Amino acid sequence: MKDDLSRFQIIVKVPYANLGDRWIDARFNRPDGRKWYNWLSALHLVQAYGRSVRSDNDWAFTYILDSGFARFVNVNRQILPTWFIECIKW
């Protein structure tokens, strides 16, 4: 949503892919599966974060309610964009 149409958004959970999906589960169980799974979750999280901000002059607050968010960030700090980590206020 652009400009004043979205000044805040709420992300309830870190968007982990569904391990009940056969393709996701098969990929997860490969040797590099956990790394891939965390990368996919990070990608979806950053994409969700960006849905409220659509231009350089646009802005919005994003609230992430998941109690496991801090752990997710700490475990995946190396794959999350630096600008994303810098925006986090605890």
PDB file of N, CA, C and O in Angstrom:
ATOM      1  N   MET A   1       0.837  -1.171   0.000  1.00  0.00           N
ATOM      2  CA  MET A   1       0.000   0.000   0.000  1.00  0.00           C
ATOM      3  C   MET A   1       0.888   1.242   0.000  1.00  0.00           C
ATOM      4  O   MET A   1       1.911   1.285   0.683  1.00  0.00           O
ATOM      5  N   LYS A   2       0.503   2.211  -0.741  1.00  0.00           N
ATOM      6  CA  LYS A   2       1.347   3.369  -0.972  1.00  0.00           C
ATOM      7  C   LYS A   2       0.953   4.554  -0.096  1.00  0.00           C
ATOM      8  O   LYS A   2      -0.226   4.811   0.146  1.00  0.00           O
ATOM      9  N   ASP A   3       1.968   5.261   0.366  1.00  0.00           N
ATOM     10  CA  ASP A   3       1.815   6.525   1.088  1.00  0.00           C
ATOM     11  C   ASP A   3       0.850   6.396   2.274  1.00  0.00           C
ATOM     12  O   ASP A   3       0.987   5.479   3.085  1.00  0.00           O
ATOM     13  N   ASP A   4      -0.117   7.304   2.379  1.00  0.00           N
ATOM     14  CA  ASP A   4      -0.996   7.340   3.549  1.00  0.00           C
ATOM     15  C   ASP A   4      -1.942   6.137   3.649  1.00  0.00           C
ATOM     16  O   ASP A   4      -2.653   6.009   4.646  1.00  0.00           O
ATOM     17  N   LEU A   5      -1.971   5.278   2.669  1.00  0.00           N
ATOM     18  CA  LEU A   5      -2.837   4.105   2.744  1.00  0.00           C
ATOM     19  C   LEU A   5      -2.337   3.087   3.760  1.00  0.00           C
ATOM     20  O   LEU A   5      -3.091   2.215   4.191  1.00  0.00           O
ATOM     21  N   SER A   6      -1.071   3.195   4.141  1.00  0.00           N
ATOM     22  CA  SER A   6      -0.535   2.264   5.139  1.00  0.00           C
ATOM     23  C   SER A   6       0.572   2.938   5.926  1.00  0.00           C
ATOM     24  O   SER A   6       1.677   3.124   5.417  1.00  0.00           O
ATOM     25  N   ARG A   7       0.283   3.301   7.157  1.00  0.00           N
ATOM     26  CA  ARG A   7       1.298   3.891   8.022  1.00  0.00           C
ATOM     27  C   ARG A   7       1.747   2.914   9.105  1.00  0.00           C
ATOM     28  O   ARG A   7       2.677   3.201   9.858  1.00  0.00           O
ATOM     29  N   PHE A   8       1.084   1.761   9.180  1.00  0.00           N
ATOM     30  CA  PHE A   8       1.568   0.698  10.050  1.00  0.00           C
ATOM     31  C   PHE A   8       1.047  -0.636   9.532  1.00  0.00           C
ATOM     32  O   PHE A   8       0.050  -0.705   8.813  1.00  0.00           O
ATOM     33  N   GLN A   9       1.738  -1.668   9.914  1.00  0.00           N
ATOM     34  CA  GLN A   9       1.287  -3.023   9.625  1.00  0.00           C
ATOM     35  C   GLN A   9       1.689  -3.919  10.786  1.00  0.00           C
ATOM     36  O   GLN A   9       2.605  -3.601  11.545  1.00  0.00           O
ATOM     37  N   ILE A  10       0.998  -5.032  10.913  1.00  0.00           N
ATOM     38  CA  ILE A  10       1.288  -5.995  11.967  1.00  0.00           C
ATOM     39  C   ILE A  10       1.602  -7.330  11.316  1.00  0.00           C
ATOM     40  O   ILE A  10       0.811  -7.858  10.535  1.00  0.00           O
ATOM     41  N   ILE A  11       2.769  -7.867  11.650  1.00  0.00           N
ATOM     42  CA  ILE A  11       3.139  -9.221  11.228  1.00  0.00           C
ATOM     43  C   ILE A  11       3.019 -10.084  12.474  1.00  0.00           C
ATOM     44  O   ILE A  11       3.742  -9.880  13.449  1.00  0.00           O
ATOM     45  N   VAL A  12       2.121 -11.032  12.442  1.00  0.00           N
ATOM     46  CA  VAL A  12       1.810 -11.820  13.628  1.00  0.00           C
ATOM     47  C   VAL A  12       2.882 -12.871  13.893  1.00  0.00           C
ATOM     48  O   VAL A  12       3.252 -13.096  15.045  1.00  0.00           O
ATOM     49  N   LYS A  13       3.380 -13.511  12.854  1.00  0.00           N
ATOM     50  CA  LYS A  13       4.358 -14.586  13.011  1.00  0.00           C
ATOM     51  C   LYS A  13       5.464 -14.438  11.964  1.00  0.00           C
ATOM     52  O   LYS A  13       5.247 -13.886  10.885  1.00  0.00           O
ATOM     53  N   VAL A  14       6.641 -14.938  12.301  1.00  0.00           N
ATOM     54  CA  VAL A  14       7.690 -15.073  11.291  1.00  0.00           C
ATOM     55  C   VAL A  14       7.135 -16.058  10.259  1.00  0.00           C
ATOM     56  O   VAL A  14       6.652 -17.125  10.637  1.00  0.00           O
ATOM     57  N   PRO A  15       7.191 -15.729   8.971  1.00  0.00           N
ATOM     58  CA  PRO A  15       6.538 -16.554   7.943  1.00  0.00           C
ATOM     59  C   PRO A  15       7.337 -17.803   7.542  1.00  0.00           C
ATOM     60  O   PRO A  15       7.896 -17.881   6.448  1.00  0.00           O
ATOM     61  N   TYR A  16       7.370 -18.756   8.446  1.00  0.00           N
ATOM     62  CA  TYR A  16       8.013 -20.034   8.131  1.00  0.00           C
ATOM     63  C   TYR A  16       7.182 -20.780   7.103  1.00  0.00           C
ATOM     64  O   TYR A  16       5.953 -20.752   7.152  1.00  0.00           O
ATOM     65  N   ALA A  17       7.852 -21.448   6.175  1.00  0.00           N
ATOM     66  CA  ALA A  17       7.152 -22.255   5.181  1.00  0.00           C
ATOM     67  C   ALA A  17       6.545 -23.484   5.858  1.00  0.00           C
ATOM     68  O   ALA A  17       7.046 -23.948   6.882  1.00  0.00           O
ATOM     69  N   ASN A  18       5.490 -23.991   5.294  1.00  0.00           N
ATOM     70  CA  ASN A  18       4.751 -25.122   5.845  1.00  0.00           C
ATOM     71  C   ASN A  18       5.499 -26.437   5.616  1.00  0.00           C
ATOM     72  O   ASN A  18       5.630 -26.892   4.480  1.00  0.00           O
ATOM     73  N   LEU A  19       5.986 -27.041   6.701  1.00  0.00           N
ATOM     74  CA  LEU A  19       6.693 -28.319   6.571  1.00  0.00           C
ATOM     75  C   LEU A  19       5.745 -29.474   6.255  1.00  0.00           C
ATOM     76  O   LEU A  19       6.196 -30.586   5.981  1.00  0.00           O
ATOM     77  N   GLY A  20       4.442 -29.222   6.292  1.00  0.00           N
ATOM     78  CA  GLY A  20       3.464 -30.219   5.869  1.00  0.00           C
ATOM     79  C   GLY A  20       3.395 -30.351   4.356  1.00  0.00           C
ATOM     80  O   GLY A  20       2.833 -31.318   3.841  1.00  0.00           O
ATOM     81  N   ASP A  21       3.961 -29.388   3.644  1.00  0.00           N
ATOM     82  CA  ASP A  21       4.044 -29.448   2.184  1.00  0.00           C
ATOM     83  C   ASP A  21       5.169 -30.414   1.808  1.00  0.00           C
ATOM     84  O   ASP A  21       6.289 -30.273   2.297  1.00  0.00           O
ATOM     85  N   ARG A  22       4.889 -31.373   0.964  1.00  0.00           N
ATOM     86  CA  ARG A  22       5.879 -32.414   0.630  1.00  0.00           C
ATOM     87  C   ARG A  22       7.144 -31.823   0.016  1.00  0.00           C
ATOM     88  O   ARG A  22       8.246 -32.271   0.332  1.00  0.00           O
ATOM     89  N   TRP A  23       7.005 -30.825  -0.855  1.00  0.00           N
ATOM     90  CA  TRP A  23       8.174 -30.235  -1.503  1.00  0.00           C
ATOM     91  C   TRP A  23       9.038 -29.506  -0.474  1.00  0.00           C
ATOM     92  O   TRP A  23      10.260 -29.654  -0.465  1.00  0.00           O
ATOM     93  N   ILE A  24       8.401 -28.723   0.385  1.00  0.00           N
ATOM     94  CA  ILE A  24       9.131 -27.977   1.420  1.00  0.00           C
ATOM     95  C   ILE A  24       9.837 -28.965   2.354  1.00  0.00           C
ATOM     96  O   ILE A  24      11.012 -28.787   2.675  1.00  0.00           O
ATOM     97  N   ASP A  25       9.124 -29.998   2.785  1.00  0.00           N
ATOM     98  CA  ASP A  25       9.693 -30.991   3.696  1.00  0.00           C
ATOM     99  C   ASP A  25      10.883 -31.705   3.054  1.00  0.00           C
ATOM    100  O   ASP A  25      11.903 -31.921   3.708  1.00  0.00           O
ATOM    101  N   ALA A  26      10.756 -32.069   1.783  1.00  0.00           N
ATOM    102  CA  ALA A  26      11.859 -32.753   1.092  1.00  0.00           C
ATOM    103  C   ALA A  26      13.082 -31.844   1.001  1.00  0.00           C
ATOM    104  O   ALA A  26      14.207 -32.297   1.214  1.00  0.00           O
ATOM    105  N   ARG A  27      12.876 -30.586   0.692  1.00  0.00           N
ATOM    106  CA  ARG A  27      13.994 -29.634   0.596  1.00  0.00           C
ATOM    107  C   ARG A  27      14.619 -29.389   1.970  1.00  0.00           C
ATOM    108  O   ARG A  27      15.838 -29.268   2.093  1.00  0.00           O
ATOM    109  N   PHE A  28      13.773 -29.316   3.001  1.00  0.00           N
ATOM    110  CA  PHE A  28      14.237 -29.104   4.367  1.00  0.00           C
ATOM    111  C   PHE A  28      15.132 -30.258   4.832  1.00  0.00           C
ATOM    112  O   PHE A  28      16.085 -30.043   5.581  1.00  0.00           O
ATOM    113  N   ASN A  29      14.830 -31.464   4.395  1.00  0.00           N
ATOM    114  CA  ASN A  29      15.567 -32.648   4.846  1.00  0.00           C
ATOM    115  C   ASN A  29      16.825 -32.941   4.035  1.00  0.00           C
ATOM    116  O   ASN A  29      17.460 -33.974   4.246  1.00  0.00           O
ATOM    117  N   ARG A  30      17.192 -32.075   3.133  1.00  0.00           N
ATOM    118  CA  ARG A  30      18.475 -32.200   2.449  1.00  0.00           C
ATOM    119  C   ARG A  30      19.575 -31.675   3.365  1.00  0.00           C
ATOM    120  O   ARG A  30      19.277 -31.001   4.351  1.00  0.00           O
ATOM    121  N   PRO A  31      20.841 -31.967   3.064  1.00  0.00           N
ATOM    122  CA  PRO A  31      21.939 -31.522   3.940  1.00  0.00           C
ATOM    123  C   PRO A  31      21.956 -30.016   4.215  1.00  0.00           C
ATOM    124  O   PRO A  31      22.303 -29.604   5.322  1.00  0.00           O
ATOM    125  N   ASP A  32      21.595 -29.197   3.246  1.00  0.00           N
ATOM    126  CA  ASP A  32      21.595 -27.744   3.444  1.00  0.00           C
ATOM    127  C   ASP A  32      20.192 -27.218   3.733  1.00  0.00           C
ATOM    128  O   ASP A  32      19.943 -26.017   3.634  1.00  0.00           O
ATOM    129  N   GLY A  33      19.282 -28.112   4.089  1.00  0.00           N
ATOM    130  CA  GLY A  33      17.866 -27.778   4.205  1.00  0.00           C
ATOM    131  C   GLY A  33      17.526 -26.735   5.250  1.00  0.00           C
ATOM    132  O   GLY A  33      16.713 -25.847   4.991  1.00  0.00           O
ATOM    133  N   ARG A  34      18.128 -26.821   6.420  1.00  0.00           N
ATOM    134  CA  ARG A  34      17.800 -25.846   7.470  1.00  0.00           C
ATOM    135  C   ARG A  34      18.262 -24.452   7.067  1.00  0.00           C
ATOM    136  O   ARG A  34      17.564 -23.469   7.313  1.00  0.00           O
ATOM    137  N   LYS A  35      19.438 -24.364   6.448  1.00  0.00           N
ATOM    138  CA  LYS A  35      19.941 -23.067   5.984  1.00  0.00           C
ATOM    139  C   LYS A  35      18.990 -22.489   4.922  1.00  0.00           C
ATOM    140  O   LYS A  35      18.658 -21.304   4.966  1.00  0.00           O
ATOM    141  N   TRP A  36      18.562 -23.314   3.985  1.00  0.00           N
ATOM    142  CA  TRP A  36      17.625 -22.891   2.950  1.00  0.00           C
ATOM    143  C   TRP A  36      16.296 -22.448   3.563  1.00  0.00           C
ATOM    144  O   TRP A  36      15.734 -21.425   3.171  1.00  0.00           O
ATOM    145  N   TYR A  37      15.805 -23.218   4.520  1.00  0.00           N
ATOM    146  CA  TYR A  37      14.531 -22.932   5.178  1.00  0.00           C
ATOM    147  C   TYR A  37      14.574 -21.583   5.894  1.00  0.00           C
ATOM    148  O   TYR A  37      13.628 -20.801   5.804  1.00  0.00           O
ATOM    149  N   ASN A  38      15.661 -21.313   6.598  1.00  0.00           N
ATOM    150  CA  ASN A  38      15.819 -20.024   7.273  1.00  0.00           C
ATOM    151  C   ASN A  38      15.937 -18.884   6.271  1.00  0.00           C
ATOM    152  O   ASN A  38      15.393 -17.803   6.493  1.00  0.00           O
ATOM    153  N   TRP A  39      16.648 -19.121   5.164  1.00  0.00           N
ATOM    154  CA  TRP A  39      16.760 -18.100   4.111  1.00  0.00           C
ATOM    155  C   TRP A  39      15.384 -17.787   3.522  1.00  0.00           C
ATOM    156  O   TRP A  39      15.049 -16.621   3.314  1.00  0.00           O
ATOM    157  N   LEU A  40      14.597 -18.813   3.257  1.00  0.00           N
ATOM    158  CA  LEU A  40      13.262 -18.623   2.692  1.00  0.00           C
ATOM    159  C   LEU A  40      12.376 -17.835   3.660  1.00  0.00           C
ATOM    160  O   LEU A  40      11.629 -16.952   3.239  1.00  0.00           O
ATOM    161  N   SER A  41      12.457 -18.150   4.933  1.00  0.00           N
ATOM    162  CA  SER A  41      11.674 -17.431   5.944  1.00  0.00           C
ATOM    163  C   SER A  41      12.118 -15.974   6.032  1.00  0.00           C
ATOM    164  O   SER A  41      11.283 -15.075   6.135  1.00  0.00           O
ATOM    165  N   ALA A  42      13.426 -15.737   5.993  1.00  0.00           N
ATOM    166  CA  ALA A  42      13.955 -14.371   6.025  1.00  0.00           C
ATOM    167  C   ALA A  42      13.490 -13.592   4.789  1.00  0.00           C
ATOM    168  O   ALA A  42      13.099 -12.430   4.897  1.00  0.00           O
ATOM    169  N   LEU A  43      13.532 -14.222   3.640  1.00  0.00           N
ATOM    170  CA  LEU A  43      13.074 -13.581   2.404  1.00  0.00           C
ATOM    171  C   LEU A  43      11.618 -13.159   2.526  1.00  0.00           C
ATOM    172  O   LEU A  43      11.270 -12.024   2.201  1.00  0.00           O
ATOM    173  N   HIS A  44      10.766 -14.067   2.994  1.00  0.00           N
ATOM    174  CA  HIS A  44       9.336 -13.758   3.126  1.00  0.00           C
ATOM    175  C   HIS A  44       9.093 -12.674   4.172  1.00  0.00           C
ATOM    176  O   HIS A  44       8.198 -11.844   4.006  1.00  0.00           O
ATOM    177  N   LEU A  45       9.871 -12.673   5.238  1.00  0.00           N
ATOM    178  CA  LEU A  45       9.729 -11.651   6.272  1.00  0.00           C
ATOM    179  C   LEU A  45      10.097 -10.268   5.730  1.00  0.00           C
ATOM    180  O   LEU A  45       9.368  -9.301   5.954  1.00  0.00           O
ATOM    181  N   VAL A  46      11.210 -10.172   5.029  1.00  0.00           N
ATOM    182  CA  VAL A  46      11.647  -8.881   4.477  1.00  0.00           C
ATOM    183  C   VAL A  46      10.664  -8.400   3.406  1.00  0.00           C
ATOM    184  O   VAL A  46      10.392  -7.204   3.309  1.00  0.00           O
ATOM    185  N   GLN A  47      10.135  -9.323   2.608  1.00  0.00           N
ATOM    186  CA  GLN A  47       9.138  -8.937   1.611  1.00  0.00           C
ATOM    187  C   GLN A  47       7.869  -8.415   2.277  1.00  0.00           C
ATOM    188  O   GLN A  47       7.296  -7.421   1.831  1.00  0.00           O
ATOM    189  N   ALA A  48       7.431  -9.080   3.337  1.00  0.00           N
ATOM    190  CA  ALA A  48       6.236  -8.624   4.061  1.00  0.00           C
ATOM    191  C   ALA A  48       6.477  -7.246   4.664  1.00  0.00           C
ATOM    192  O   ALA A  48       5.604  -6.379   4.615  1.00  0.00           O
ATOM    193  N   TYR A  49       7.648  -7.051   5.223  1.00  0.00           N
ATOM    194  CA  TYR A  49       8.025  -5.757   5.816  1.00  0.00           C
ATOM    195  C   TYR A  49       7.916  -4.644   4.773  1.00  0.00           C
ATOM    196  O   TYR A  49       7.458  -3.546   5.091  1.00  0.00           O
ATOM    197  N   GLY A  50       8.322  -4.908   3.559  1.00  0.00           N
ATOM    198  CA  GLY A  50       8.339  -3.898   2.508  1.00  0.00           C
ATOM    199  C   GLY A  50       7.004  -3.593   1.881  1.00  0.00           C
ATOM    200  O   GLY A  50       6.912  -2.670   1.072  1.00  0.00           O
ATOM    201  N   ARG A  51       5.974  -4.320   2.215  1.00  0.00           N
ATOM    202  CA  ARG A  51       4.677  -4.103   1.567  1.00  0.00           C
ATOM    203  C   ARG A  51       4.027  -2.776   1.956  1.00  0.00           C
ATOM    204  O   ARG A  51       3.181  -2.270   1.219  1.00  0.00           O
ATOM    205  N   SER A  52       4.400  -2.216   3.078  1.00  0.00           N
ATOM    206  CA  SER A  52       3.816  -0.931   3.491  1.00  0.00           C
ATOM    207  C   SER A  52       4.631   0.269   3.042  1.00  0.00           C
ATOM    208  O   SER A  52       4.162   1.402   3.141  1.00  0.00           O
ATOM    209  N   VAL A  53       5.815   0.048   2.560  1.00  0.00           N
ATOM    210  CA  VAL A  53       6.690   1.149   2.141  1.00  0.00           C
ATOM    211  C   VAL A  53       7.008   0.952   0.660  1.00  0.00           C
ATOM    212  O   VAL A  53       7.697   0.006   0.280  1.00  0.00           O
ATOM    213  N   ARG A  54       6.497   1.856  -0.163  1.00  0.00           N
ATOM    214  CA  ARG A  54       6.581   1.642  -1.602  1.00  0.00           C
ATOM    215  C   ARG A  54       7.470   2.634  -2.358  1.00  0.00           C
ATOM    216  O   ARG A  54       7.607   2.532  -3.577  1.00  0.00           O
ATOM    217  N   SER A  55       8.073   3.590  -1.648  1.00  0.00           N
ATOM    218  CA  SER A  55       8.958   4.542  -2.325  1.00  0.00           C
ATOM    219  C   SER A  55       9.969   5.085  -1.318  1.00  0.00           C
ATOM    220  O   SER A  55       9.866   4.822  -0.120  1.00  0.00           O
ATOM    221  N   ASP A  56      10.938   5.839  -1.810  1.00  0.00           N
ATOM    222  CA  ASP A  56      11.970   6.406  -0.941  1.00  0.00           C
ATOM    223  C   ASP A  56      11.400   7.372   0.099  1.00  0.00           C
ATOM    224  O   ASP A  56      11.958   7.508   1.187  1.00  0.00           O
ATOM    225  N   ASN A  57      10.312   8.032  -0.223  1.00  0.00           N
ATOM    226  CA  ASN A  57       9.719   9.017   0.685  1.00  0.00           C
ATOM    227  C   ASN A  57       8.585   8.455   1.534  1.00  0.00           C
ATOM    228  O   ASN A  57       8.048   9.153   2.395  1.00  0.00           O
ATOM    229  N   ASP A  58       8.224   7.219   1.301  1.00  0.00           N
ATOM    230  CA  ASP A  58       7.141   6.579   2.042  1.00  0.00           C
ATOM    231  C   ASP A  58       7.680   6.059   3.373  1.00  0.00           C
ATOM    232  O   ASP A  58       8.881   5.827   3.512  1.00  0.00           O
ATOM    233  N   TRP A  59       6.791   5.875   4.350  1.00  0.00           N
ATOM    234  CA  TRP A  59       7.208   5.332   5.641  1.00  0.00           C
ATOM    235  C   TRP A  59       6.035   4.607   6.288  1.00  0.00           C
ATOM    236  O   TRP A  59       4.871   4.887   6.000  1.00  0.00           O
ATOM    237  N   ALA A  60       6.370   3.671   7.166  1.00  0.00           N
ATOM    238  CA  ALA A  60       5.362   2.949   7.942  1.00  0.00           C
ATOM    239  C   ALA A  60       6.055   2.264   9.113  1.00  0.00           C
ATOM    240  O   ALA A  60       7.245   1.955   9.049  1.00  0.00           O
ATOM    241  N   PHE A  61       5.307   2.032  10.171  1.00  0.00           N
ATOM    242  CA  PHE A  61       5.793   1.241  11.294  1.00  0.00           C
ATOM    243  C   PHE A  61       5.342  -0.197  11.086  1.00  0.00           C
ATOM    244  O   PHE A  61       4.218  -0.453  10.654  1.00  0.00           O
ATOM    245  N   THR A  62       6.228  -1.127  11.397  1.00  0.00           N
ATOM    246  CA  THR A  62       5.889  -2.543  11.322  1.00  0.00           C
ATOM    247  C   THR A  62       6.073  -3.144  12.704  1.00  0.00           C
ATOM    248  O   THR A  62       7.140  -3.036  13.307  1.00  0.00           O
ATOM    249  N   TYR A  63       5.024  -3.774  13.192  1.00  0.00           N
ATOM    250  CA  TYR A  63       5.061  -4.441  14.489  1.00  0.00           C
ATOM    251  C   TYR A  63       5.080  -5.949  14.241  1.00  0.00           C
ATOM    252  O   TYR A  63       4.218  -6.485  13.543  1.00  0.00           O
ATOM    253  N   ILE A  64       6.067  -6.620  14.816  1.00  0.00           N
ATOM    254  CA  ILE A  64       6.155  -8.078  14.687  1.00  0.00           C
ATOM    255  C   ILE A  64       5.871  -8.655  16.064  1.00  0.00           C
ATOM    256  O   ILE A  64       6.629  -8.430  17.007  1.00  0.00           O
ATOM    257  N   LEU A  65       4.775  -9.402  16.177  1.00  0.00           N
ATOM    258  CA  LEU A  65       4.283  -9.870  17.465  1.00  0.00           C
ATOM    259  C   LEU A  65       4.836 -11.228  17.880  1.00  0.00           C
ATOM    260  O   LEU A  65       4.655 -11.631  19.029  1.00  0.00           O
ATOM    261  N   ASP A  66       5.481 -11.920  17.009  1.00  0.00           N
ATOM    262  CA  ASP A  66       5.980 -13.266  17.286  1.00  0.00           C
ATOM    263  C   ASP A  66       7.004 -13.243  18.419  1.00  0.00           C
ATOM    264  O   ASP A  66       8.007 -12.535  18.332  1.00  0.00           O
ATOM    265  N   SER A  67       6.759 -14.010  19.478  1.00  0.00           N
ATOM    266  CA  SER A  67       7.696 -14.053  20.608  1.00  0.00           C
ATOM    267  C   SER A  67       9.032 -14.683  20.209  1.00  0.00           C
ATOM    268  O   SER A  67      10.023 -14.515  20.920  1.00  0.00           O
ATOM    269  N   GLY A  68       9.076 -15.397  19.097  1.00  0.00           N
ATOM    270  CA  GLY A  68      10.309 -16.006  18.620  1.00  0.00           C
ATOM    271  C   GLY A  68      11.082 -15.128  17.642  1.00  0.00           C
ATOM    272  O   GLY A  68      12.093 -15.557  17.087  1.00  0.00           O
ATOM    273  N   PHE A  69      10.609 -13.898  17.428  1.00  0.00           N
ATOM    274  CA  PHE A  69      11.261 -13.018  16.454  1.00  0.00           C
ATOM    275  C   PHE A  69      12.705 -12.699  16.839  1.00  0.00           C
ATOM    276  O   PHE A  69      13.586 -12.739  15.981  1.00  0.00           O
ATOM    277  N   ALA A  70      12.965 -12.386  18.099  1.00  0.00           N
ATOM    278  CA  ALA A  70      14.331 -12.054  18.539  1.00  0.00           C
ATOM    279  C   ALA A  70      15.270 -13.226  18.291  1.00  0.00           C
ATOM    280  O   ALA A  70      16.393 -13.033  17.824  1.00  0.00           O
ATOM    281  N   ARG A  71      14.829 -14.416  18.594  1.00  0.00           N
ATOM    282  CA  ARG A  71      15.658 -15.600  18.349  1.00  0.00           C
ATOM    283  C   ARG A  71      15.907 -15.776  16.852  1.00  0.00           C
ATOM    284  O   ARG A  71      17.026 -16.075  16.434  1.00  0.00           O
ATOM    285  N   PHE A  72      14.858 -15.589  16.047  1.00  0.00           N
ATOM    286  CA  PHE A  72      15.003 -15.709  14.594  1.00  0.00           C
ATOM    287  C   PHE A  72      16.057 -14.729  14.088  1.00  0.00           C
ATOM    288  O   PHE A  72      16.909 -15.101  13.281  1.00  0.00           O
ATOM    289  N   VAL A  73      16.010 -13.491  14.549  1.00  0.00           N
ATOM    290  CA  VAL A  73      16.980 -12.476  14.128  1.00  0.00           C
ATOM    291  C   VAL A  73      18.385 -12.879  14.572  1.00  0.00           C
ATOM    292  O   VAL A  73      19.327 -12.795  13.784  1.00  0.00           O
ATOM    293  N   ASN A  74      18.536 -13.308  15.807  1.00  0.00           N
ATOM    294  CA  ASN A  74      19.864 -13.684  16.303  1.00  0.00           C
ATOM    295  C   ASN A  74      20.459 -14.862  15.540  1.00  0.00           C
ATOM    296  O   ASN A  74      21.654 -14.871  15.246  1.00  0.00           O
ATOM    297  N   VAL A  75      19.643 -15.843  15.221  1.00  0.00           N
ATOM    298  CA  VAL A  75      20.128 -17.025  14.497  1.00  0.00           C
ATOM    299  C   VAL A  75      20.436 -16.693  13.042  1.00  0.00           C
ATOM    300  O   VAL A  75      21.343 -17.279  12.450  1.00  0.00           O
ATOM    301  N   ASN A  76      19.693 -15.765  12.467  1.00  0.00           N
ATOM    302  CA  ASN A  76      19.788 -15.489  11.024  1.00  0.00           C
ATOM    303  C   ASN A  76      20.345 -14.118  10.688  1.00  0.00           C
ATOM    304  O   ASN A  76      20.154 -13.624   9.576  1.00  0.00           O
ATOM    305  N   ARG A  77      21.019 -13.512  11.622  1.00  0.00           N
ATOM    306  CA  ARG A  77      21.566 -12.165  11.426  1.00  0.00           C
ATOM    307  C   ARG A  77      22.406 -12.064  10.148  1.00  0.00           C
ATOM    308  O   ARG A  77      22.361 -11.041   9.464  1.00  0.00           O
ATOM    309  N   GLN A  78      23.158 -13.093   9.823  1.00  0.00           N
ATOM    310  CA  GLN A  78      24.056 -13.043   8.667  1.00  0.00           C
ATOM    311  C   GLN A  78      23.321 -13.075   7.328  1.00  0.00           C
ATOM    312  O   GLN A  78      23.903 -12.718   6.304  1.00  0.00           O
ATOM    313  N   ILE A  79      22.063 -13.492   7.315  1.00  0.00           N
ATOM    314  CA  ILE A  79      21.341 -13.537   6.034  1.00  0.00           C
ATOM    315  C   ILE A  79      20.296 -12.430   5.909  1.00  0.00           C
ATOM    316  O   ILE A  79      19.748 -12.216   4.827  1.00  0.00           O
ATOM    317  N   LEU A  80      20.020 -11.732   6.996  1.00  0.00           N
ATOM    318  CA  LEU A  80      19.083 -10.609   6.933  1.00  0.00           C
ATOM    319  C   LEU A  80      19.825  -9.359   6.455  1.00  0.00           C
ATOM    320  O   LEU A  80      20.985  -9.157   6.815  1.00  0.00           O
ATOM    321  N   PRO A  81      19.177  -8.526   5.656  1.00  0.00           N
ATOM    322  CA  PRO A  81      19.831  -7.296   5.198  1.00  0.00           C
ATOM    323  C   PRO A  81      20.215  -6.403   6.376  1.00  0.00           C
ATOM    324  O   PRO A  81      19.483  -6.313   7.361  1.00  0.00           O
ATOM    325  N   THR A  82      21.357  -5.753   6.266  1.00  0.00           N
ATOM    326  CA  THR A  82      21.838  -4.861   7.325  1.00  0.00           C
ATOM    327  C   THR A  82      20.818  -3.773   7.614  1.00  0.00           C
ATOM    328  O   THR A  82      20.565  -3.465   8.778  1.00  0.00           O
ATOM    329  N   TRP A  83      20.230  -3.188   6.586  1.00  0.00           N
ATOM    330  CA  TRP A  83      19.254  -2.119   6.784  1.00  0.00           C
ATOM    331  C   TRP A  83      18.047  -2.612   7.572  1.00  0.00           C
ATOM    332  O   TRP A  83      17.458  -1.856   8.344  1.00  0.00           O
ATOM    333  N   PHE A  84      17.675  -3.880   7.381  1.00  0.00           N
ATOM    334  CA  PHE A  84      16.546  -4.458   8.107  1.00  0.00           C
ATOM    335  C   PHE A  84      16.880  -4.562   9.592  1.00  0.00           C
ATOM    336  O   PHE A  84      16.069  -4.198  10.443  1.00  0.00           O
ATOM    337  N   ILE A  85      18.068  -5.057   9.898  1.00  0.00           N
ATOM    338  CA  ILE A  85      18.493  -5.207  11.299  1.00  0.00           C
ATOM    339  C   ILE A  85      18.601  -3.829  11.958  1.00  0.00           C
ATOM    340  O   ILE A  85      18.214  -3.664  13.115  1.00  0.00           O
ATOM    341  N   GLU A  86      19.120  -2.850  11.234  1.00  0.00           N
ATOM    342  CA  GLU A  86      19.263  -1.503  11.787  1.00  0.00           C
ATOM    343  C   GLU A  86      17.922  -0.840  12.100  1.00  0.00           C
ATOM    344  O   GLU A  86      17.858   0.055  12.943  1.00  0.00           O
ATOM    345  N   CYS A  87      16.873  -1.263  11.442  1.00  0.00           N
ATOM    346  CA  CYS A  87      15.537  -0.676  11.662  1.00  0.00           C
ATOM    347  C   CYS A  87      14.833  -1.236  12.894  1.00  0.00           C
ATOM    348  O   CYS A  87      13.849  -0.657  13.354  1.00  0.00           O
ATOM    349  N   ILE A  88      15.317  -2.343  13.432  1.00  0.00           N
ATOM    350  CA  ILE A  88      14.632  -3.005  14.554  1.00  0.00           C
ATOM    351  C   ILE A  88      14.799  -2.191  15.833  1.00  0.00           C
ATOM    352  O   ILE A  88      15.905  -1.795  16.202  1.00  0.00           O
ATOM    353  N   LYS A  89      13.691  -1.958  16.486  1.00  0.00           N
ATOM    354  CA  LYS A  89      13.682  -1.327  17.806  1.00  0.00           C
ATOM    355  C   LYS A  89      13.054  -2.327  18.762  1.00  0.00           C
ATOM    356  O   LYS A  89      11.913  -2.741  18.556  1.00  0.00           O
ATOM    357  N   TRP A  90      13.773  -2.722  19.797  1.00  0.00           N
ATOM    358  CA  TRP A  90      13.279  -3.741  20.725  1.00  0.00           C
ATOM    359  C   TRP A  90      12.487  -3.125  21.819  1.00  0.00           C
ATOM    360  O   TRP A  90      11.990  -3.832  22.696  1.00  0.00           O
TER     361      TRP A  90
END
